[in-house]
Amino acid sequence: MNYLFRSLLTLCACSFICLTGCDVPFSKEDPVVVSVGEAKLRESEVYRLVPEWDYMTDREKLTFLEHWIDEETIYQEAIAKGFWKDPALQEQIKRTERKITVDFYLQTFADTMMVGDAEKLDYYHAHPEFFVRGRNLVTGAILYFKDWQMADMYYKSHKKLTYETYPAANWMVKRIETFDTVSVSPDSCMIPSLADAELGTLSTIKVCGGAIKMAVVVSRLDSADVLPYAEVAEDVAARAWVEHQKTVLSRLKKEWKKARPIFSQMNVFSEKEK
């Protein structure tokens, strides 16, 4: 209840400040939202500072206005006391202005840089190490048999085949369990290592977990395989743009430096470093 009363009181105070601080009635085009002394925060400035203003709650809006009033009040107090002229502050402002100007100027170039499809493809082929699969993925099947005799008959008649798809149902096979693009072995007894599993060939007969089995891996995507371009197109575009930006800015910096006389005092370095 106290917080609600305080908020309402502050909101009333803000409204009073707005009404008393303006020299002219509120403009319908760009009304003053709040003012402190001669400083006025207009609606257009509010939307520039807080683009999501219309979607904020009343409490969030009030918090923002309170912060603006506090900051503006302290700023005016500092100016009145002459802190603007302090050498340390002026040096800090100068450094900040320099950095902001440089960053803003470079950003104007970055915003207009475009990377063509050919350049993206060139980057993709030149840097395959960035687009490799991070794990082995295998597809295949585990075959279960009723007894050793059936398993032996099936193995002898199929061991020379090369499997590119799942094994077909067969009267000698009790059941077939398939697995599709798994990164963990579906049966560590039959396939202890995905990386070492023989591709397209039936494994030898084993008794694992009380069952007679065989396994076959019909396809494998190794961790070192480069992902298809279509799967990494967005990542390629982002990386190619960064590389393009570095190349263009490096060239521009060289051009800008050539257009100006630049001298260096070598005696600023210590004798040890020369």
WOZI-V688432 format. One record per pair of residues at least 4 apart in sequence whose C-alpha atoms are under 7 Angstrom apart, sorted by the first residue. I is the first residue (numbers start at 1). J is the second residue. D is the distance in whole Angstrom. If there is no record, write none. Layout:
i=[I	I]
j=[J	J]
d=[D	D]
This chain:
i=[1	2	3	4	5	6	7	8	9	10	11	11	12	13	14	14	15	16	17	17	17	18	18	18	18	18	21	21	21	21	26	26	27	30	30	30	31	31	32	32	32	32	33	33	33	34	34	35	35	35	36	36	36	36	41	41	42	43	44	45	46	47	47	52	56	56	57	58	59	60	61	62	63	64	65	66	67	68	69	70	71	72	73	74	75	76	77	78	78	79	79	84	85	86	87	88	89	90	91	92	93	94	95	96	97	98	99	100	101	102	103	104	106	107	108	109	110	115	115	115	116	117	118	119	120	120	120	120	121	122	123	123	124	124	128	128	131	131	132	132	132	132	132	133	133	133	133	133	134	135	135	135	136	136	136	136	136	136	137	137	137	137	137	137	138	138	138	138	138	138	138	138	138	139	139	139	139	139	139	139	139	140	140	140	140	140	140	140	140	141	141	141	141	141	141	141	141	142	142	142	142	142	142	142	143	143	143	143	143	143	143	144	144	144	144	144	144	144	144	145	145	145	145	145	145	146	146	147	147	148	148	149	150	150	151	152	153	154	154	155	159	159	161	162	162	163	163	163	164	164	164	165	166	185	185	185	187	188	189	190	191	193	195	198	199	199	199	200	200	200	201	202	202	202	203	203	203	204	205	205	205	206	206	206	207	207	207	208	221	227	227	228	229	232	233	234	235	236	237	238	239	240	241	242	243	244	245	246	247	248	249	250	251	252	253	254	255	256	269	269	270]
j=[5	6	7	8	9	10	11	12	13	14	15	62	16	17	18	34	19	20	21	34	35	22	32	33	34	35	35	36	37	38	31	32	31	42	43	44	42	43	40	41	42	43	41	42	43	40	41	39	40	41	40	69	72	73	45	46	46	47	48	49	50	51	53	56	60	61	61	62	63	64	65	66	67	68	69	70	71	72	73	74	75	76	77	78	79	80	81	82	83	83	84	89	90	90	91	92	93	94	95	96	97	98	99	100	101	102	103	104	105	106	107	108	110	111	112	113	245	119	120	241	120	121	122	123	124	236	237	240	125	126	127	240	128	236	132	226	226	227	223	224	225	226	227	223	224	225	226	227	223	183	222	223	183	194	195	221	222	223	181	182	183	220	221	222	180	181	182	183	194	217	219	220	221	179	180	181	182	217	218	219	220	166	178	179	180	216	217	218	219	166	176	177	178	179	215	216	217	176	177	178	213	214	215	216	173	175	176	177	213	214	215	173	174	175	176	211	212	213	214	150	151	173	174	212	213	150	174	151	212	152	212	153	154	172	155	156	157	158	172	159	201	202	201	200	201	200	201	218	200	218	219	218	218	191	192	194	191	192	208	215	197	197	222	217	217	218	219	216	217	218	216	214	215	216	214	215	216	214	212	213	214	212	213	214	211	212	213	212	225	231	232	232	233	236	237	238	239	240	241	242	243	244	245	246	247	248	249	250	251	252	253	254	255	256	257	258	259	260	273	274	274]
d=[6	6	6	6	6	6	6	6	6	6	6	7	6	6	6	6	6	6	6	7	6	6	7	6	5	5	6	7	6	7	5	6	5	6	6	6	6	6	6	6	4	6	6	5	6	6	5	6	4	6	7	7	7	7	6	7	6	6	6	6	6	5	6	7	6	6	6	6	6	6	6	6	6	6	6	6	6	6	6	6	6	6	6	6	6	6	6	6	5	6	6	7	7	6	6	6	6	6	6	6	6	6	6	6	6	6	6	6	6	6	6	6	6	6	7	6	6	6	7	6	6	6	6	6	6	6	6	6	6	6	6	6	6	6	7	6	6	6	7	6	5	4	6	5	6	6	6	6	5	7	7	4	6	7	7	6	4	5	5	5	5	6	5	6	7	5	5	7	7	7	6	4	6	6	4	5	7	6	6	5	6	6	6	5	7	6	4	5	7	7	7	5	4	6	6	6	7	6	5	6	7	6	5	7	7	6	5	7	5	5	6	6	5	5	6	7	6	5	7	6	6	5	5	5	6	7	6	6	7	6	7	6	6	6	6	6	6	6	6	5	7	6	7	5	6	4	6	6	6	5	7	6	7	6	7	6	6	4	6	6	6	6	7	7	5	6	7	6	6	5	6	7	6	5	6	5	6	6	7	6	5	6	5	7	5	5	6	7	7	7	7	7	6	6	6	6	6	6	6	6	6	6	6	6	6	6	6	6	6	6	6	6	6	6	6	6	6	7	7	7	7]
